[in-house]
């Protein structure tokens, strides 16, 4: 197994590492017996040139057969891709994550800069920290954020910062710009972001504190992770501004509003509750 190449979402080749598969399955909180069964089945059919998508589909199908909640946790990356087609649900998710971390947040705000107006995805404030966050949402995990993204966002931030600094009470505030993406950054993008002091957050960056870690820790899972909802039902809920499983559990009557039969509602709400409370 040590010399089998698999094809990643962006088309790159990489050596298959069983440890990565085991890690992602443990994140789903599946039991060790099931994890071992999945690993054995994947290894039994593994071949050179197999895609990560094929491996994911196999593992997801087996997880779903045993535990819908584990399957929901396992599909987190895909669930973030399903928040589209607009980037607004992702912006709302980022705002909720920052709110959970003690920030006062506003999503989708028009701000006057020194030169021009800007529409800012998320403005977050906590004590003397005042952040301007831009969200880069992709529906294809093969698309990375290259260096052009932080370059562009940093220039917008500098224009907004000049205006902020003129405001009363901002003398002691720490102003920062930031980029959140549901995919990944290129090496150059990270290097530039670090150099100019941007907050950079992607699916797995910074290590141990990326989106996947923060969502797992907070329990703020997107409703698109639920395997008990159809694609059409998820779209209807997103259209009503419901993005998180937590919001679904707090507003159960919304399921009536989009026409989901009572017979299915208990399973949906049970999974939703397990996903947002068991973290």
Backbone as CSV, one residue per row, in Angstrom:
resi,resn,N_x,N_y,N_z,CA_x,CA_y,CA_z,C_x,C_y,C_z
1,UNK,0.817,-1.216,0.000,0.000,0.000,0.000,0.855,1.273,0.000
2,UNK,2.137,1.119,0.313,2.992,2.297,0.468,3.374,2.958,-0.846
3,UNK,3.164,2.261,-1.983,3.588,2.850,-3.261,2.436,3.022,-4.250
4,UNK,1.211,3.119,-3.743,0.053,3.338,-4.625,-0.268,4.823,-4.666
5,UNK,-0.317,5.374,-5.878,-0.649,6.788,-6.056,-2.154,6.963,-6.230
6,UNK,-2.684,7.962,-5.541,-4.093,8.320,-5.731,-4.156,9.731,-6.317
7,UNK,-5.293,10.075,-6.916,-5.457,11.386,-7.560,-6.328,12.269,-6.667
8,UNK,-5.770,13.405,-6.268,-6.490,14.343,-5.399,-7.492,15.168,-6.208
9,UNK,-8.328,15.942,-5.508,-9.396,16.721,-6.155,-8.853,17.734,-7.160
10,UNK,-7.640,18.259,-6.895,-7.070,19.260,-7.814,-6.269,18.631,-8.952
11,UNK,-6.295,17.291,-9.041,-5.601,16.605,-10.126,-4.196,16.145,-9.789
12,UNK,-3.681,16.558,-8.642,-2.324,16.148,-8.234,-2.313,14.688,-7.812
13,UNK,-1.137,14.065,-8.018,-0.939,12.695,-7.536,-0.337,12.740,-6.142
14,UNK,-0.691,11.775,-5.309,-0.097,11.672,-3.972,-0.100,10.214,-3.558
15,UNK,0.873,9.817,-2.752,0.903,8.457,-2.243,-0.266,8.237,-1.288
16,UNK,-0.929,7.097,-1.420,-2.017,6.761,-0.504,-1.438,6.576,0.897
17,UNK,-2.035,7.271,1.873,-1.618,7.131,3.269,-2.822,6.697,4.087
18,UNK,-2.775,5.468,4.550,-3.910,4.930,5.290,-4.181,5.733,6.566
19,UNK,-3.125,6.352,7.110,-3.290,7.153,8.337,-4.259,8.312,8.124
20,UNK,-4.232,8.915,6.921,-5.131,10.040,6.627,-6.583,9.579,6.588
21,UNK,-6.803,8.401,6.018,-8.159,7.841,5.964,-8.649,7.550,7.384
22,UNK,-7.792,6.935,8.199,-8.161,6.609,9.582,-8.462,7.889,10.366
23,UNK,-7.629,8.929,10.165,-7.838,10.195,10.868,-9.199,10.799,10.525
24,UNK,-9.536,10.812,9.238,-10.814,11.421,8.824,-11.999,10.606,9.349
25,UNK,-11.835,9.285,9.450,-12.907,8.435,9.979,-13.057,8.629,11.493
26,UNK,-11.944,8.821,12.182,-12.013,9.076,13.633,-12.660,10.427,13.924
27,UNK,-12.441,11.398,13.043,-13.099,12.694,13.197,-14.618,12.549,13.150
28,UNK,-15.087,11.544,12.436,-16.535,11.323,12.311,-17.110,10.666,13.574
29,UNK,-16.229,10.298,14.498,-16.603,9.629,15.758,-17.210,8.247,15.522
30,UNK,-16.843,7.619,14.401,-17.255,6.228,14.174,-16.481,5.333,15.139
31,UNK,-17.035,4.160,15.461,-16.311,3.273,16.382,-15.157,2.580,15.643
32,UNK,-14.191,2.118,16.426,-12.941,1.580,15.856,-13.173,0.331,15.005
33,UNK,-14.173,-0.477,15.378,-14.466,-1.692,14.592,-14.916,-1.317,13.182
34,UNK,-15.822,-0.334,13.106,-16.301,0.130,11.800,-15.172,0.767,11.000
35,UNK,-14.337,1.549,11.659,-13.198,2.183,10.976,-12.306,1.108,10.345
36,UNK,-12.029,0.057,11.104,-11.183,-1.028,10.593,-11.825,-1.710,9.390
37,UNK,-13.141,-1.922,9.457,-13.871,-2.554,8.341,-13.776,-1.695,7.080
38,UNK,-13.955,-0.379,7.251,-13.899,0.536,6.100,-12.502,0.535,5.492
39,UNK,-11.479,0.607,6.344,-10.089,0.618,5.866,-9.791,-0.661,5.084
40,UNK,-10.225,-1.796,5.613,-9.976,-3.081,4.932,-10.669,-3.136,3.573
41,UNK,-11.909,-2.622,3.502,-12.631,-2.631,2.224,-11.972,-1.708,1.203
42,UNK,-11.527,-0.536,1.657,-10.861,0.401,0.744,-9.557,-0.212,0.227
43,UNK,-8.777,-0.773,1.142,-7.486,-1.359,0.740,-7.662,-2.543,-0.204
44,UNK,-8.797,-3.246,-0.072,-9.048,-4.416,-0.923,-9.276,-4.033,-2.387
45,UNK,-9.772,-2.819,-2.623,-10.069,-2.411,-4.019,-9.135,-1.293,-4.514
46,UNK,-8.213,-0.854,-3.667,-7.325,0.266,-4.002,-6.449,-0.061,-5.216
47,UNK,-6.320,0.886,-6.115,-5.448,0.692,-7.286,-4.768,2.005,-7.631
48,UNK,-3.692,1.930,-8.361,-2.939,3.104,-8.766,-3.802,3.998,-9.660
49,UNK,-3.942,5.264,-9.293,-4.761,6.185,-10.071,-6.183,6.323,-9.545
50,UNK,-6.515,5.613,-8.470,-7.841,5.762,-7.854,-7.961,7.186,-7.306
51,UNK,-9.153,7.763,-7.358,-9.308,9.151,-6.914,-9.714,9.210,-5.441
52,UNK,-9.393,10.323,-4.804,-9.820,10.534,-3.412,-11.349,10.572,-3.348
53,UNK,-11.984,11.025,-4.425,-13.448,11.072,-4.479,-14.043,9.660,-4.397
54,UNK,-13.425,8.703,-5.103,-13.906,7.316,-5.074,-13.751,6.711,-3.678
55,UNK,-12.609,6.999,-3.047,-12.355,6.492,-1.686,-13.375,7.088,-0.713
56,UNK,-13.599,8.399,-0.851,-14.572,9.086,0.013,-15.956,8.451,-0.130
57,UNK,-16.397,8.216,-1.381,-17.737,7.678,-1.625,-17.923,6.299,-0.987
58,UNK,-16.872,5.482,-1.065,-16.926,4.153,-0.447,-17.086,4.259,1.064
59,UNK,-16.223,5.082,1.664,-16.233,5.238,3.123,-17.555,5.851,3.587
60,UNK,-18.028,6.851,2.859,-19.275,7.533,3.230,-20.461,6.572,3.185
61,UNK,-20.514,5.745,2.155,-21.624,4.792,2.011,-21.667,3.813,3.188
62,UNK,-20.481,3.320,3.590,-20.432,2.383,4.715,-20.802,3.068,6.032
63,UNK,-20.314,4.286,6.215,-20.646,5.043,7.432,-22.151,5.300,7.510
64,UNK,-22.720,5.729,6.392,-24.151,6.070,6.356,-25.011,4.857,6.703
65,UNK,-24.552,3.670,6.293,-25.284,2.444,6.587,-25.324,2.112,8.068
66,UNK,-24.329,2.598,8.805,-24.223,2.280,10.246,-24.637,3.444,11.152
67,UNK,-24.288,4.687,10.751,-24.586,5.844,11.601,-24.705,7.104,10.755
68,UNK,-25.939,7.628,10.657,-26.151,8.816,9.821,-25.397,10.026,10.376
69,UNK,-25.243,10.094,11.719,-24.555,11.241,12.321,-23.051,11.181,12.028
70,UNK,-22.459,9.983,12.114,-21.034,9.832,11.750,-20.833,10.188,10.281
71,UNK,-21.766,9.768,9.439,-21.682,10.092,8.007,-21.746,11.606,7.807
72,UNK,-22.602,12.281,8.585,-22.718,13.740,8.494,-21.414,14.423,8.887
73,UNK,-20.776,13.928,9.951,-19.495,14.513,10.375,-18.428,14.272,9.318
74,UNK,-18.457,13.090,8.725,-17.447,12.717,7.728,-17.565,13.575,6.471
75,UNK,-18.789,13.998,6.145,-18.986,14.738,4.894,-18.868,16.254,5.059
76,UNK,-18.258,16.704,6.164,-18.182,18.144,6.442,-17.598,18.939,5.273
77,UNK,-16.494,18.479,4.706,-15.867,19.234,3.604,-16.843,19.360,2.435
78,UNK,-17.496,18.251,2.092,-18.469,18.258,0.990,-19.671,19.140,1.357
79,UNK,-20.067,19.105,2.631,-21.205,19.912,3.088,-20.933,21.398,2.899
80,UNK,-19.688,21.814,3.114,-19.328,23.226,2.897,-19.428,23.582,1.414
81,UNK,-19.087,22.624,0.552,-19.196,22.851,-0.906,-20.658,22.996,-1.332
82,UNK,-21.553,22.412,-0.553,-22.982,22.409,-0.911,-23.727,23.635,-0.388
83,UNK,-22.997,24.594,0.183,-23.641,25.802,0.711,-23.985,26.814,-0.384
84,UNK,-23.591,26.526,-1.627,-23.778,27.464,-2.725,-25.221,27.542,-3.196
85,UNK,-25.445,28.138,-4.374,-24.428,28.647,-5.311,-23.845,30.012,-4.938
86,UNK,-24.553,30.790,-4.115,-23.994,32.088,-3.702,-23.059,31.841,-2.524
87,UNK,-22.249,32.825,-2.193,-21.345,32.676,-1.056,-21.969,33.085,0.259
88,UNK,-23.239,33.569,0.242,-23.801,34.141,1.470,-23.929,33.142,2.617
89,UNK,-24.428,31.902,2.390,-24.501,30.966,3.520,-23.134,30.721,4.173
90,UNK,-22.070,30.693,3.350,-20.723,30.511,3.908,-20.322,31.718,4.757
91,UNK,-20.667,32.920,4.282,-20.381,34.135,5.067,-21.106,34.072,6.413
92,UNK,-22.351,33.623,6.380,-23.133,33.524,7.615,-22.500,32.509,8.570
93,UNK,-22.034,31.391,8.030,-21.364,30.368,8.835,-20.117,30.947,9.510
94,UNK,-19.317,31.689,8.750,-18.105,32.309,9.299,-18.478,33.297,10.407
95,UNK,-19.524,34.103,10.161,-19.995,35.055,11.173,-20.415,34.342,12.456
96,UNK,-21.127,33.213,12.315,-21.583,32.447,13.481,-20.408,31.829,14.247
97,UNK,-19.402,31.365,13.499,-18.206,30.804,14.153,-17.511,31.859,15.003
98,UNK,-17.370,33.065,14.437,-16.700,34.144,15.161,-17.537,34.615,16.351
99,UNK,-18.848,34.588,16.169,-19.767,34.939,17.261,-19.594,33.952,18.417
100,UNK,-19.494,32.673,18.077,-19.289,31.627,19.073,-17.979,31.848,19.839
101,UNK,-17.014,32.467,19.162,-15.697,32.721,19.767,-15.629,34.073,20.473
102,UNK,-16.798,34.694,20.674,-16.862,35.904,21.498,-16.861,37.224,20.763
103,UNK,-16.956,37.196,19.431,-16.985,38.430,18.649,-18.422,38.896,18.424
104,UNK,-18.585,40.213,18.352,-19.836,40.786,17.845,-19.658,40.874,16.338
105,UNK,-20.587,40.328,15.565,-20.377,40.254,14.115,-21.520,40.896,13.326
106,UNK,-21.171,41.397,12.149,-22.145,41.853,11.152,-21.769,41.199,9.829
107,UNK,-22.767,40.710,9.119,-22.513,40.026,7.836,-23.087,40.854,6.689
108,UNK,-22.293,41.032,5.625,-22.748,41.765,4.441,-22.974,43.241,4.703
109,UNK,-21.907,43.957,5.045,-22.005,45.368,5.440,-21.334,46.267,4.392
110,UNK,-21.993,47.382,4.060,-21.381,48.389,3.184,-20.592,49.349,4.070
111,UNK,-19.310,49.506,3.767,-18.419,50.341,4.578,-17.754,51.378,3.677
112,UNK,-17.671,52.609,4.160,-16.972,53.649,3.420,-15.472,53.545,3.700
113,UNK,-14.693,53.398,2.644,-13.238,53.407,2.787,-12.717,54.816,2.603
114,UNK,-11.411,54.953,2.564,-10.804,56.266,2.337,-11.090,56.754,0.919
115,UNK,-11.072,55.820,-0.034,-11.274,56.183,-1.447,-12.665,55.814,-1.973
116,UNK,-13.106,54.590,-1.682,-14.383,54.108,-2.233,-15.142,53.305,-1.171
117,UNK,-16.407,52.990,-1.496,-17.196,52.110,-0.629,-16.818,50.650,-0.879
118,UNK,-16.978,49.830,0.151,-16.700,48.399,0.033,-17.831,47.611,0.670
119,UNK,-18.188,46.479,0.052,-19.105,45.555,0.707,-18.259,44.510,1.420
120,UNK,-18.338,44.500,2.746,-17.522,43.598,3.557,-18.357,42.394,3.964
121,UNK,-17.791,41.197,3.801,-18.534,39.968,4.119,-18.832,39.856,5.609
122,UNK,-17.798,40.010,6.446,-17.996,39.912,7.902,-17.141,40.968,8.606
123,UNK,-17.773,41.752,9.469,-17.024,42.636,10.370,-17.171,42.049,11.768
124,UNK,-16.031,41.833,12.430,-16.034,41.198,13.751,-15.272,42.058,14.749
125,UNK,-15.879,42.251,15.931,-15.232,43.063,16.973,-15.262,42.339,18.315
126,UNK,-14.145,42.372,19.006,-14.060,41.848,20.369,-13.006,42.666,21.104
127,UNK,-13.441,43.335,22.177,-12.548,44.228,22.934,-11.896,45.213,21.950
128,UNK,-10.574,45.236,21.868,-9.914,46.195,20.964,-9.601,45.616,19.583
129,UNK,-10.081,44.413,19.330,-9.841,43.787,18.022,-10.992,44.110,17.075
130,UNK,-10.654,44.641,15.908,-11.649,45.054,14.916,-11.216,44.465,13.569
131,UNK,-11.955,43.463,13.095,-11.531,42.700,11.924,-12.469,42.898,10.726
132,UNK,-11.853,42.959,9.543,-12.574,42.973,8.272,-12.288,41.643,7.582
133,UNK,-13.309,40.787,7.477,-13.116,39.437,6.935,-13.803,39.295,5.573
134,UNK,-13.050,38.799,4.610,-13.627,38.463,3.308,-13.687,36.946,3.171
135,UNK,-14.799,36.432,2.650,-15.004,34.993,2.513,-14.910,34.577,1.047
136,UNK,-14.066,33.624,0.769,-13.927,33.111,-0.599,-14.470,31.686,-0.643
137,UNK,-15.685,31.580,-1.180,-16.389,30.298,-1.220,-16.203,29.640,-2.582
138,UNK,-15.883,28.341,-2.577,-15.787,27.570,-3.815,-16.673,26.326,-3.717
139,UNK,-17.352,25.993,-4.805,-18.175,24.783,-4.813,-17.392,23.587,-5.356
140,UNK,-16.110,23.803,-5.656,-15.239,22.746,-6.198,-13.972,22.707,-5.345
141,UNK,-13.740,21.568,-4.671,-12.599,21.518,-3.758,-11.253,21.493,-4.473
142,UNK,-11.262,21.368,-5.789,-10.017,21.436,-6.548,-9.529,22.869,-6.751
143,UNK,-10.377,23.859,-6.417,-10.000,25.274,-6.602,-9.389,25.835,-5.322
144,UNK,-8.162,26.297,-5.423,-7.460,26.877,-4.284,-7.490,28.399,-4.380
145,UNK,-7.237,29.056,-3.245,-7.082,30.523,-3.239,-5.618,30.842,-3.515
146,UNK,-5.346,31.476,-4.655,-3.954,31.821,-4.957,-3.603,33.189,-4.376
147,UNK,-2.390,33.628,-4.627,-1.867,34.853,-4.002,-2.659,36.108,-4.398
148,UNK,-3.351,36.069,-5.552,-4.119,37.243,-5.992,-5.221,37.604,-4.986
149,UNK,-5.775,36.597,-4.310,-6.877,36.833,-3.361,-6.416,37.671,-2.161
150,UNK,-5.383,37.227,-1.399,-4.937,38.076,-0.287,-4.371,39.421,-0.734
151,UNK,-3.772,39.492,-1.913,-3.285,40.779,-2.445,-4.444,41.761,-2.598
152,UNK,-5.510,41.290,-3.208,-6.690,42.120,-3.467,-7.366,42.515,-2.152
153,UNK,-7.519,41.539,-1.254,-8.215,41.808,0.014,-7.402,42.747,0.893
154,UNK,-6.087,42.593,0.875,-5.239,43.477,1.691,-5.358,44.928,1.212
155,UNK,-5.434,45.124,-0.096,-5.550,46.498,-0.623,-6.893,47.112,-0.214
156,UNK,-7.950,46.305,-0.209,-9.258,46.797,0.242,-9.217,47.121,1.736
157,UNK,-8.578,46.243,2.499,-8.474,46.468,3.937,-7.744,47.777,4.246
158,UNK,-6.661,48.050,3.523,-5.892,49.281,3.775,-6.760,50.517,3.549
159,UNK,-7.639,50.455,2.535,-8.534,51.580,2.266,-9.542,51.760,3.397
160,UNK,-10.094,50.642,3.885,-11.063,50.688,4.990,-10.366,51.107,6.284
161,UNK,-9.157,50.585,6.510,-8.426,50.888,7.750,-8.173,52.387,7.896
162,UNK,-7.835,53.051,6.795,-7.584,54.511,6.855,-8.815,55.249,7.382
163,UNK,-9.985,54.807,6.929,-11.236,55.433,7.371,-11.534,55.094,8.827
164,UNK,-11.319,53.817,9.193,-11.550,53.387,10.577,-10.683,54.188,11.549
165,UNK,-9.442,54.403,11.176,-8.501,55.077,12.083,-8.904,56.522,12.382
166,UNK,-9.723,57.107,11.520,-10.192,58.488,11.741,-11.357,58.537,12.734
167,UNK,-11.970,57.375,12.975,-13.162,57.355,13.824,-12.799,57.467,15.302
168,UNK,-13.665,58.148,16.029,-13.447,58.334,17.466,-13.481,56.977,18.178
169,UNK,-12.559,56.785,19.091,-12.509,55.549,19.869,-11.723,54.433,19.211
170,UNK,-11.186,54.697,18.017,-10.440,53.654,17.306,-8.926,53.774,17.502
171,UNK,-8.504,54.751,18.285,-7.062,55.006,18.437,-6.320,53.774,18.969
172,UNK,-6.949,53.064,19.905,-6.259,51.932,20.542,-6.648,50.585,19.920
173,UNK,-7.517,50.617,18.907,-7.994,49.353,18.336,-6.952,48.711,17.418
174,UNK,-6.944,47.379,17.428,-6.102,46.625,16.500,-6.968,46.268,15.299
175,UNK,-6.678,46.877,14.155,-7.424,46.592,12.932,-6.692,45.519,12.137
176,UNK,-7.447,44.543,11.668,-6.839,43.488,10.844,-7.798,43.094,9.718
177,UNK,-7.220,42.715,8.598,-7.996,42.139,7.510,-7.848,40.633,7.555
178,UNK,-8.776,39.928,6.933,-8.686,38.470,6.951,-9.369,37.826,5.758
179,UNK,-8.959,36.606,5.468,-9.544,35.817,4.374,-9.942,34.453,4.924
180,UNK,-11.189,34.064,4.710,-11.661,32.723,5.059,-12.055,32.029,3.761
181,UNK,-11.597,30.799,3.578,-12.012,30.025,2.408,-12.368,28.610,2.830
182,UNK,-13.328,28.007,2.126,-13.718,26.630,2.447,-12.831,25.604,1.757
183,UNK,-11.883,26.077,0.909,-10.949,25.136,0.276,-9.559,25.330,0.905
184,UNK,-8.543,25.596,0.093,-7.191,25.742,0.636,-6.491,26.938,-0.001
185,UNK,-5.420,27.393,0.639,-4.569,28.451,0.097,-3.354,27.832,-0.593
186,UNK,-2.853,28.517,-1.618,-1.557,28.119,-2.172,-0.473,28.569,-1.197
187,UNK,0.731,28.037,-1.370,1.868,28.403,-0.502,2.149,29.897,-0.578
188,UNK,2.100,30.462,-1.793,2.343,31.899,-1.979,1.297,32.747,-1.261
189,UNK,0.044,32.295,-1.303,-1.035,33.040,-0.638,-0.785,33.106,0.869
190,UNK,-0.392,31.978,1.451,-0.099,31.940,2.894,1.103,32.820,3.221
191,UNK,2.130,32.720,2.386,3.348,33.511,2.619,3.049,35.016,2.584
192,UNK,2.263,35.437,1.593,1.915,36.853,1.479,1.034,37.284,2.659
193,UNK,0.042,36.472,2.985,-0.861,36.785,4.093,-0.107,36.960,5.400
194,UNK,0.818,36.052,5.671,1.653,36.145,6.880,2.470,37.425,6.870
195,UNK,3.043,37.734,5.725,3.945,38.880,5.590,3.236,40.201,5.900
196,UNK,1.974,40.336,5.427,1.259,41.614,5.626,0.325,41.585,6.842
197,UNK,0.271,40.434,7.537,-0.514,40.372,8.774,-1.992,40.092,8.600
198,UNK,-2.362,39.429,7.497,-3.766,39.053,7.311,-4.103,37.815,8.138
199,UNK,-5.343,37.745,8.621,-5.832,36.522,9.255,-6.199,35.563,8.129
200,UNK,-5.573,34.413,8.090,-5.797,33.458,6.998,-6.389,32.164,7.566
201,UNK,-7.574,31.805,7.096,-8.225,30.586,7.571,-8.786,29.811,6.387
202,UNK,-8.409,28.534,6.288,-8.949,27.679,5.232,-9.477,26.396,5.866
203,UNK,-9.818,25.427,5.037,-10.321,24.145,5.522,-9.394,23.564,6.601
204,UNK,-8.073,23.603,6.372,-7.147,22.988,7.329,-5.988,23.905,7.743
205,UNK,-6.164,25.209,7.568,-5.116,26.170,7.957,-5.746,27.267,8.813
206,UNK,-5.095,27.716,9.909,-3.828,27.221,10.461,-3.992,25.789,10.998
207,UNK,-2.897,25.067,11.048,-2.928,23.680,11.494,-3.539,23.594,12.895
208,UNK,-4.564,22.767,13.043,-5.222,22.595,14.338,-6.282,23.640,14.648
209,UNK,-6.370,24.673,13.794,-7.356,25.737,14.036,-8.017,26.200,12.735
210,UNK,-8.076,25.285,11.767,-8.741,25.594,10.505,-10.253,25.447,10.654
211,UNK,-10.972,25.598,9.557,-12.437,25.515,9.608,-12.922,24.179,10.155
212,UNK,-12.308,23.074,9.687,-12.795,21.753,10.128,-12.661,21.605,11.643
213,UNK,-11.548,22.099,12.204,-11.325,21.981,13.649,-12.312,22.861,14.421
214,UNK,-12.519,24.073,13.927,-13.379,25.020,14.638,-14.853,24.622,14.558
215,UNK,-15.252,24.023,13.446,-16.632,23.542,13.324,-16.841,22.328,14.226
216,UNK,-15.878,21.405,14.226,-15.975,20.231,15.104,-16.049,20.643,16.574
217,UNK,-15.215,21.614,16.968,-15.148,22.054,18.364,-16.417,22.778,18.795
218,UNK,-16.933,23.632,17.919,-18.102,24.461,18.267,-19.430,23.736,18.078
219,UNK,-19.435,22.695,17.241,-20.695,22.019,16.915,-21.545,22.790,15.922
220,UNK,-20.959,23.825,15.289,-21.716,24.650,14.334,-21.649,24.046,12.929
221,UNK,-22.242,22.876,12.790,-22.209,22.165,11.505,-23.249,22.740,10.537
222,UNK,-22.882,22.846,9.258,-23.869,23.307,8.272,-24.958,22.253,8.080
223,UNK,-26.187,22.701,7.831,-27.297,21.746,7.663,-27.099,20.860,6.437
224,UNK,-26.249,21.308,5.502,-25.972,20.509,4.305,-25.258,19.206,4.640
225,UNK,-24.759,19.075,5.882,-24.110,17.829,6.315,-25.128,16.727,6.604
226,UNK,-26.382,17.113,6.872,-27.397,16.128,7.266,-27.736,15.174,6.120
227,UNK,-27.676,13.877,6.404,-28.014,12.875,5.376,-29.514,12.592,5.363
228,UNK,-30.229,13.125,6.363,-31.674,12.894,6.467,-32.494,13.920,5.680
229,UNK,-31.830,14.918,5.083,-32.502,15.919,4.243,-32.156,15.686,2.775
230,UNK,-33.110,15.935,1.885,-32.824,15.843,0.451,-32.125,17.130,-0.010
231,UNK,-31.536,17.068,-1.185,-30.864,18.245,-1.743,-31.845,19.406,-1.904
232,UNK,-33.038,19.103,-2.378,-34.071,20.122,-2.590,-34.488,20.769,-1.262
233,UNK,-34.608,19.955,-0.211,-34.984,20.472,1.110,-33.896,21.381,1.680
234,UNK,-32.651,20.988,1.459,-31.525,21.814,1.923,-31.550,23.175,1.225
235,UNK,-31.824,23.159,-0.077,-31.892,24.414,-0.844,-32.994,25.316,-0.300
236,UNK,-34.152,24.735,0.002,-35.275,25.518,0.537,-34.910,26.150,1.887
237,UNK,-34.221,25.401,2.728,-33.821,25.917,4.050,-32.779,27.027,3.906
238,UNK,-31.814,26.827,3.011,-30.794,27.860,2.768,-31.452,29.134,2.243
239,UNK,-32.449,28.961,1.367,-33.178,30.120,0.823,-33.907,30.896,1.918
240,UNK,-34.266,30.204,3.004,-34.938,30.859,4.138,-33.944,31.407,5.163
241,UNK,-32.646,31.326,4.830,-31.622,31.886,5.714,-31.167,30.957,6.821
242,UNK,-31.607,29.682,6.775,-31.171,28.688,7.770,-29.917,28.005,7.215
243,UNK,-28.827,28.092,7.959,-27.536,27.569,7.481,-27.004,26.450,8.376
244,UNK,-27.269,26.542,9.679,-26.677,25.607,10.640,-27.688,24.582,11.160
245,UNK,-27.180,23.396,11.497,-28.023,22.389,12.157,-28.617,22.962,13.438
246,UNK,-27.819,23.736,14.144,-28.244,24.348,15.406,-29.496,25.225,15.186
247,UNK,-29.489,25.999,14.093,-30.639,26.869,13.788,-31.879,26.039,13.475
248,UNK,-31.654,24.909,12.823,-32.758,24.015,12.473,-33.393,23.472,13.748
249,UNK,-32.554,23.088,14.695,-33.050,22.542,15.960,-33.759,23.615,16.785
250,UNK,-33.299,24.862,16.649,-33.928,25.966,17.394,-35.222,26.440,16.738
251,UNK,-35.420,26.106,15.451,-36.624,26.535,14.711,-37.285,25.331,14.036
252,UNK,-37.736,24.331,14.808,-38.253,23.100,14.185,-39.464,23.320,13.277
253,UNK,-40.233,24.400,13.523,-41.430,24.625,12.688,-41.073,24.948,11.236
254,UNK,-39.803,25.297,11.005,-39.360,25.601,9.642,-39.517,24.364,8.742
255,UNK,-39.464,23.168,9.345,-39.621,21.924,8.569,-41.049,21.798,8.042
256,UNK,-42.010,22.265,8.843,-43.414,22.317,8.382,-43.540,23.281,7.215
257,UNK,-42.892,24.417,7.352,-43.009,25.485,6.347,-42.511,25.049,4.968
258,UNK,-41.511,24.155,4.950,-41.000,23.731,3.627,-41.614,22.392,3.191
259,UNK,-42.631,21.937,3.971,-43.414,20.780,3.530,-42.846,19.414,3.854
260,UNK,-42.021,19.296,4.888,-41.476,17.982,5.267,-42.494,17.267,6.169
261,UNK,-42.876,16.034,5.818,-43.880,15.305,6.607,-43.428,15.088,8.057
262,UNK,-44.388,15.091,8.963,-44.114,14.888,10.400,-43.359,13.579,10.632
263,UNK,-43.670,12.570,9.813,-43.057,11.250,9.992,-41.533,11.288,9.847
264,UNK,-41.023,12.268,9.081,-39.563,12.371,8.874,-38.907,13.391,9.800
265,UNK,-39.715,14.275,10.364,-39.138,15.394,11.124,-38.334,14.951,12.342
266,UNK,-38.800,13.897,13.047,-38.094,13.462,14.260,-36.663,13.024,13.930
267,UNK,-36.503,12.213,12.874,-35.158,11.756,12.485,-34.247,12.923,12.136
268,UNK,-34.811,13.884,11.403,-34.026,15.060,10.990,-33.575,15.846,12.215
269,UNK,-34.503,16.093,13.130,-34.190,16.889,14.327,-33.269,16.137,15.286
270,UNK,-33.431,14.807,15.373,-32.539,14.004,16.224,-31.101,14.069,15.705
271,UNK,-30.947,13.896,14.391,-29.608,13.965,13.785,-29.018,15.361,13.950
272,UNK,-29.867,16.359,13.729,-29.425,17.750,13.853,-28.939,18.034,15.270
273,UNK,-29.688,17.546,16.257,-29.319,17.760,17.660,-28.014,17.040,18.004
274,UNK,-27.900,15.776,17.561,-26.680,14.999,17.835,-25.451,15.679,17.230
275,UNK,-25.645,16.198,16.042,-24.518,16.808,15.323,-24.053,18.089,15.988
276,UNK,-24.988,18.891,16.494,-24.559,20.172,17.074,-24.292,20.106,18.564
277,UNK,-24.702,19.005,19.228,-24.458,18.956,20.677,-23.352,17.998,21.062
278,UNK,-23.121,16.972,20.259,-22.106,15.970,20.611,-20.775,16.303,19.956
279,UNK,-20.014,17.224,20.562,-18.747,17.642,19.984,-17.684,17.739,21.076
